[in-house]
Amino acid sequence: MITYPHLKNGATIGVTAPSSGVPVELQDIVKLASTRLEQNGFRVVCGDTVWTQEKAKSAPAVKRAAEFNEMMANHEVDIIIPPGAASY
Protein backbone atom coordinates (compact mmCIF):
# COMPACT_ATOMS: atom_id res chain seq x y z
CA MET A 1 0.00 0.00 0.00
CA ILE A 2 1.25 3.46 -0.86
CA THR A 3 1.41 5.90 2.03
CA TYR A 4 1.49 9.54 1.06
CA PRO A 5 3.11 12.18 3.24
CA HIS A 6 0.86 14.43 5.29
CA LEU A 7 2.01 18.01 5.05
CA LYS A 8 1.39 20.36 7.92
CA ASN A 9 -0.78 23.38 7.29
CA GLY A 10 1.43 26.17 5.99
CA ALA A 11 4.08 23.80 4.59
CA THR A 12 6.26 25.09 1.78
CA ILE A 13 6.21 23.11 -1.46
CA GLY A 14 9.21 23.60 -3.74
CA VAL A 15 8.58 22.94 -7.43
CA THR A 16 11.61 22.36 -9.64
CA ALA A 17 12.10 20.65 -12.99
CA PRO A 18 15.04 18.23 -12.77
CA SER A 19 14.10 16.90 -16.21
CA SER A 20 11.42 18.54 -18.37
CA GLY A 21 9.96 21.96 -17.77
CA VAL A 22 6.44 23.03 -18.64
CA PRO A 23 5.69 24.16 -22.21
CA VAL A 24 4.18 27.62 -22.51
CA GLU A 25 0.77 26.27 -23.52
CA LEU A 26 0.52 24.27 -20.25
CA GLN A 27 1.93 26.81 -17.80
CA ASP A 28 -1.51 28.06 -16.79
CA ILE A 29 -2.25 24.60 -15.36
CA VAL A 30 0.75 24.81 -13.03
CA LYS A 31 -0.19 28.36 -12.05
CA LEU A 32 -3.76 27.27 -11.28
CA ALA A 33 -2.57 24.28 -9.26
CA SER A 34 -0.18 26.51 -7.30
CA THR A 35 -3.01 28.94 -6.57
CA ARG A 36 -5.22 26.11 -5.33
CA LEU A 37 -2.47 24.80 -3.08
CA GLU A 38 -1.99 28.30 -1.67
CA GLN A 39 -5.75 28.61 -1.09
CA ASN A 40 -5.51 25.41 0.94
CA GLY A 41 -2.89 26.89 3.24
CA PHE A 42 0.36 25.87 1.57
CA ARG A 43 3.17 28.07 0.28
CA VAL A 44 4.41 27.26 -3.23
CA VAL A 45 7.85 28.21 -4.53
CA CYS A 46 8.41 27.53 -8.23
CA GLY A 47 11.97 27.51 -9.52
CA ASP A 48 12.96 29.08 -12.83
CA THR A 49 13.38 25.66 -14.48
CA VAL A 50 9.64 25.03 -14.22
CA TRP A 51 8.98 27.67 -16.88
CA THR A 52 11.63 26.69 -19.44
CA GLN A 53 12.01 23.87 -21.94
CA GLU A 54 15.07 23.37 -24.15
CA LYS A 55 15.48 20.21 -26.26
CA ALA A 56 13.56 17.81 -23.98
CA LYS A 57 14.94 19.26 -20.75
CA SER A 58 14.13 22.27 -18.64
CA ALA A 59 17.61 23.80 -18.65
CA PRO A 60 21.28 22.84 -18.79
CA ALA A 61 22.25 20.20 -16.22
CA VAL A 62 24.26 22.66 -14.11
CA LYS A 63 21.27 24.97 -13.69
CA ARG A 64 18.85 22.11 -12.92
CA ALA A 65 21.21 20.66 -10.34
CA ALA A 66 21.88 24.03 -8.72
CA GLU A 67 18.17 24.79 -8.38
CA PHE A 68 17.42 21.35 -6.93
CA ASN A 69 20.33 21.56 -4.47
CA GLU A 70 19.25 25.07 -3.44
CA MET A 71 15.78 23.78 -2.57
CA MET A 72 17.25 20.78 -0.74
CA ALA A 73 19.40 23.09 1.38
CA ASN A 74 16.53 25.50 2.12
CA HIS A 75 15.16 24.48 5.52
CA GLU A 76 11.91 26.31 4.78
CA VAL A 77 11.07 23.93 1.90
CA ASP A 78 9.20 20.93 3.33
CA ILE A 79 8.79 18.91 0.12
CA ILE A 80 10.10 19.13 -3.44
CA ILE A 81 7.98 18.04 -6.39
CA PRO A 82 8.32 18.22 -10.18
CA PRO A 83 5.97 20.50 -12.10
CA GLY A 84 3.91 17.58 -13.44
CA ALA A 85 2.99 16.62 -9.87
CA ALA A 86 2.05 20.22 -9.08
CA SER A 87 -0.62 20.20 -11.76
CA TYR A 88 -2.62 17.17 -10.50
N, C-alpha and C positions, 0 to 999 in steps of 0.2 A: 504494500500500500504506500502511496506517495503521501508524504507529510509536508505541507507547505509551511513556510515560516509565517509567524504572526508578527506583524510590525506594530510597534506601539504607536499610539496616536501622536502625530507630529513628527514621525520619522522622516528622515531625508532619504530620498531615492535618487541615486546618481544614474544617469542614462548616458552610456558611451557606446560607440560603435567600433568594437575591436575587429570587425570584418566589414560588412557592408553598411553604408549609411542609408539614409532615406531619400529616395528620388523626390524631386520638387513636387511632382503631382500627388505624392502621398504624405507630404509634411503636415498638412492640416489634420490628418488622423492622429499623428503624434502630439500635435499641439492640443487637440481636443482631449485626448487621453490624459495628458499632463494636467489640463484644467480640471478634469473630473477628479483626478487624484488629489489635487490641491483642495477642491471643494469637500473632499472627504477627510481633510485634516492632515494630509501629507505635504511635504515640501519636495519639489522636483527640481533637480539641477541637470540640465542637458548640456553635454559637452559639445564642442564645435564639430566633432566628427559625425555627430548625428545628422547634421544638415548638409553633408558633402558626400559625393560619390564620384570616384575616379577609377575607371577601368576595373569594375567589380570589387572595389574596396573603398572604404570611406576616406582614406588619406594614406600617405606614406607610412610605412611600418613604424618609423621613429615617432611620428606624431601620435599614432594610435596608442603605442606603448606608453608614451609620456602621459597622455590623458588618462589612461587606465590606471597607471601607477599613482598619478596625482589623486585620483578618487580613492584608491586603496589607502593612501597615506592620510587622507582627510578624515579625522575622527568624527566629524559631523555627519558623514555619509554612512547610513546604516545598511544599505543594500545597493548593489550595482546591477543594473539590468541592461540588455541591449535594446535598441529602439523598437525592434519587432515585438518584444514583450511589453513595452510601454503602450502599445496600441491595442492590446486585447481588452 
